[in-house]
Amino acid sequence: MAFTGVAQADTQHVRDAGAPVAAPAAKPVKGTVTSRLGVNVRQYPTSNSKVVGTYRYKQVIDLVCKKTNGQPVNGNRVWYKVNKPNGWVTARFVKNHAAVPLCK
């Protein structure tokens, strides 16, 4: 068998190098509201921004990511991004069930 220097393509392993494949979105981390008064969902990670929704005491919510340099609430600067409704909740009144990734 002679080597000709030409490789044949294995058509079963050829991929289209066109559009990039998006990585799957990270699964939200569960958290529980700890304040008996509930917690406001804010438009931005500050208690001065508009309230866009609320969660009730002991409600389990989805935490998308966290910001660690938001406005402090009782000394806690961490805010969690939530999607329903789209906004932010202070970590001071939410107990996360697992590590929450940083927002990009």
N, C-alpha and C positions, 0 to 999 in steps of 0.2 A: 504494500500500500504506500503510495507516494504522497508526500505532503506538498500541496500546491500553494499554500500561503493564503488561501481564501476560506474564510469561515462561513458556514451556513447558519442562518438564523434559526433558532428554535422557536417556531411560531407560537408554541404554547406559553412561552415566557416573555413575549414581547408586550410592553405596555405603552400606552399612549402617553407621551411626555407633555401633552398639551396643558390643560387646566390643572392647577394644583389641587390636591385633595385636602379639604379642610379637616383639621383635627376635631374630634368630637368634643362638644362643650362639656366642661367639668360638671359633674352632678352636684347640685346644691347640698349644703350641709344643713341638717335640721337644727333648729334652735327653739327654745321655749321661753315665752314671755314671763318674766318673774315679778313684774310690778303689778300689784293688786289693782292699780288704776289703768292698766294696759300700757301700751306704748304708741306714740304717734309715728307715722311714716312721714318723713320730711322729703322735700324736693332735693335738698342738698344735705351734706353731713354737718349740719349746724342747727341748733334749736331756734335760730332766728329765721329759718326759711319756712316756706309755705307747707302746711300740713296737707298731704295728699291722700291720707288714709289712716287707719288705726288697726291695731291688733289687740285682742282682749287678753286678760290674765290667763296664764297657762296654755295659751294657744301655741301650737307647734307650727313654726314657719320655716320657709326655705331661705337660707343665707347664701347668696351667690359668691360674695367675696367681702374683704374687709379693707378699710382705710384706717391707718393707725395714727394719722396726724390731724384728725378732725377736731372740731370744737370740743373741749372737755365738758363732760357732764358728771358732776360729783367726782372729779379727778380722773375720769376714764375718757381717753381721747379716741377710743376705737368706735368706729361706726360700721355697720353691716349694710351691704347693698342687697335689696330685695326686689323682686320683679312684680309681685302682685299685692298692692299696686307698685308701680315703678318708683323707687325712692330709697331712702336710708332710714335705719333705726339705730339708736344709740345702743352700744353693747352693755351699757350700765344696767339696762333693764331686760336683757336677753341672755340666757344661758345657752351657749353653743354645745352641741352634743359631740362634736369632733373638731379637729383643726379646720379653720376657715382660711382659704388661700387669700393672699393679697390681691387687690384689684390691680389690673394692668393699666 
